[in-house]
Amino acid sequence: MLNYPTYEELEQRVKKYEQDAVKYKQTEQSLRESEEKYHDTITHLHEGFYTATMDGKLTDYNIALKRILGLDRNEDIRGMDVLNYWMNPADRNIYIEKLLENGFIEDFELMGKRHDGATIIIQVNSRLIYDKKGKPLRIEGSFLDVSTRKQAEVALKKAYNECEDKVEKRTIELKELNTALTVLLRKSDKDRVELEEKILLNIKELIIPILRKLATSQLDDKQRSYINTIETNLNNIISPFSRVLSSKYSSLTPKEIQIAKLIKEGKTSKEIAELIASNKNAIEFHRKNLRRKLGLRNTKINLRTHLQSLN
């Protein structure tokens, strides 16, 4: 005997069907809205978006793809072979090989062409979509026209290389100039030394003998004192010690150099005063100045010992 549902059971089933129908309609509406939002997003992407079969036939695309390839905005290009827009079809073999190997490919660059034949550089990002059995079903991806960026990179690299060449050329020129200046300075130093040696030789061989001859002639004490002072000063000039001292310590006066030479020879302050017609207090003052200028102030270094070390 068949058991028929009661009225109450039928009423409950009807209510459940009605509830399920409402939920289905809500789900359908949500899916439709999501799909519309997805297509709206894809449509307004700056990048060209596409899906294609494994043999390269377009199944979906956005407006940016048409803009990049120079196609009519209103033309339906589903089924179009994308190989028509690869400058070198052999690049596709590399593209597909990497895509099948990894399941995706990033920043793949290729030479493409627009509908009018103009060459462009395209950067592609793609991934494989698989069926339930894991077999590649279609290709989904996006691409950008990076021609302007690449041109800027080439221009920047060219400018950089030109700058490097200029810097290298300038460096070579500066090295050559530095070499020339070094040679010139060495020659200048050599000429200066030769001139100095000639002057010193003339003083020693020509002037000092005349002064000594004058000193033996009939002169009063004052005149003989002048002659002796001149000879002493000239001897100080041609003295190697005096030249070393004046070159190392440019702040020393001729009088201080003269006194330093006598201190080096072991003369006392009293003896120096008599030799240069001065007084002991003045010599002591010059001694203090010498220690200060030679960097010996507040040290226990003997002045004479230090002067002897300057040879």
ABEGO torsion letter per residue (X at the ends): XBBBBBAAAAAAAAAAAAAAAAAAAAAAAAAAAAAAAAAAAAAABABBBBBBBAAGBBABBBAAAAAAAGBBAABBABGBBAAAABABAAAAAAAAAAAAAAGBBBGBBBBBBBAAGBBBBBBBBBBBBBBAAGBBABBBBBBBBAAAAAAAAAAAAAAAAAAAAAAAAAAAAAAAAAAAAAAAAAAAAAAAAAAAAAAAAAAAAAAAAAAAAAAABBBBAAAAAAAAAAAAAAAAAABAAAAAAAAABAABBAAAAAAAAAAAAGBBAAAAAAAAGBBAAAAAAAAAAAAAAAGABGBABBAAAAAAAAX
